[in-house]
Amino acid sequence: MILMIGMPVASIFASLLQAPSQPGGITLLLPLILIMGIFYFLMILPAQRRQKKVNEMLKNLKNGDKVITNGGIYGTIVGLEDDAVQLRIAEQVKIKLSRSAIAGLQLENRES
């Protein structure tokens, strides 16, 4: 009698000890795809938009614009070339910079 009761219990334990089946291919790739999508929308897309705005600003520079360089120099554009600008940083002081060295336009309400 004890032997008969032990048999179903043994089969239950045996089925619990079997190795679980391996997940399918899409199940393994789904978390990776999800992480890549989140990374794209949080990191890559905003950087592309910001770079597009900077390129548009550099393309639309004109004489008389007040700008700040990546080095922190404030100046006024007095000359433009294809890939360079000439800045007046003080009376009778002009420097020539690459367009890519321009960080942005100065704010109008800057006090100096």
N, C-alpha and C positions, 0 to 999 in steps of 0.2 A: 504494500500500500504506500509506504513512504517513497518508494522508487517511482511510483506513478505520479505522485504529487511533485516530485523534484524534476520530472521531465519537462513540463511546461515552463517552469521557472528557469531551467537551464537554457531552453530555447529563447526565452526573452532576453536573458543576459547575453547570449551569443549574438542575437540580432543587434543589441546595443553596442557591442564591442566591434562590430564590423566598421570598416573605414567608410567615412562619408563620401558620397559621390562628388566628383570634381565639378565646379561650376563651369558653365559654358563660356565661350570666347567673349561674347558681348558683355557678360556679367563682369568679367575681369577688366575690360576696357572702359566700362561705364564710369567708374570713379575718376580715372585718368582724363577722360574726355570732359567730365564736369569741371575738374580742376583747371584744365587748359581754357575752357570757356570763361570761367570766372577770372582767371589771370588776364585773358584778352580784354575783357570789358572793364576791369579795374586798373590795368597798368598800360597796356599797349594802345588802346583806342584813345584815351585822354592825352597820351604823349604825342600821338600823331596829330590830333587836333591842335595842340599847343604849338607844335612845330610848323604846322600849316599857317597859323596866325603870325608867327615870327617871320616866316618867309614872305608872307604878304606885306608885313610892315617894312621889311628891308627892301622889298621891290618898290614900295610907294614912297620912299624917302625923297625929300626935295630940299632945295636951298632954303635956309631959314628955320628948318626944324631944329628944335632943341632936343638933344639926345643925351643918354648916358651910356658909357662903354662898359664892357665886361670888367674892365679894370677899375671902374668907379669914377672915371673922368667925365665931368659935365662939359658939354660944349654945344656950339651951334654949327650946323652944316653950312659951309661956304663954297664947297665944290663937290661935284659928283663925277665919278667915272664908272665904268662897267662893274668892277669888282672892288672899288675903293671909294672912300669919302675923305674930304678934307674938313677938319673941324677947327673952329676958332675956339680956343679954350681961355684966352685972355686977349687983351688989346695987343695987336701985332704978334701974337703967338698962334701959329697954325700947325696942326699935325695931320699926317696922312695915315689913315687906318683902313683895314679891310672892312668890308661891309659886315662880315660875320662877327666882327668885334663889337658891333652895336648891340647893346642889351635891350634897349627900348627907348621910347620917347619919354621926355621928362614930364612930370605932372605940372599942370598950369599953376597950381596954387603953392608952388615951392617958394619958401622965403629964404632970401640970402642977402 
